[in-house]
Amino acid sequence: MGEAVDGGPPGRLGRLDAYRCRLNEDLTQVLGLLADGVLEPQIAARFPLSDTAAALALAESRTVAGKVVVLPDARMS
């Protein structure tokens, strides 16, 4: 394998580095939009960790629009 044209690592390693760089840029932008309130996550239900079975049953039922979130019991109060 020869050296990459852009001076970066050749082959698969170079593609992996490029992917990680794009992923970091994309996540930074999305998290910024979340922080600014431009994006709002669609949360259908919140369950305490002790009720994970019910949360899983609801998520698997495919009857809700949005995410089913499981939180530590202390955060539910």
Buried (B, 14 or more C-beta within 10 A) or exposed (E): EEEBEEEEBEEEEBEEEBEEEEEEEEEEEEEEEEEEEEEEEEEEBBBBEEBEEBBEEBBEEEEEEEEBEBEEEEEEE
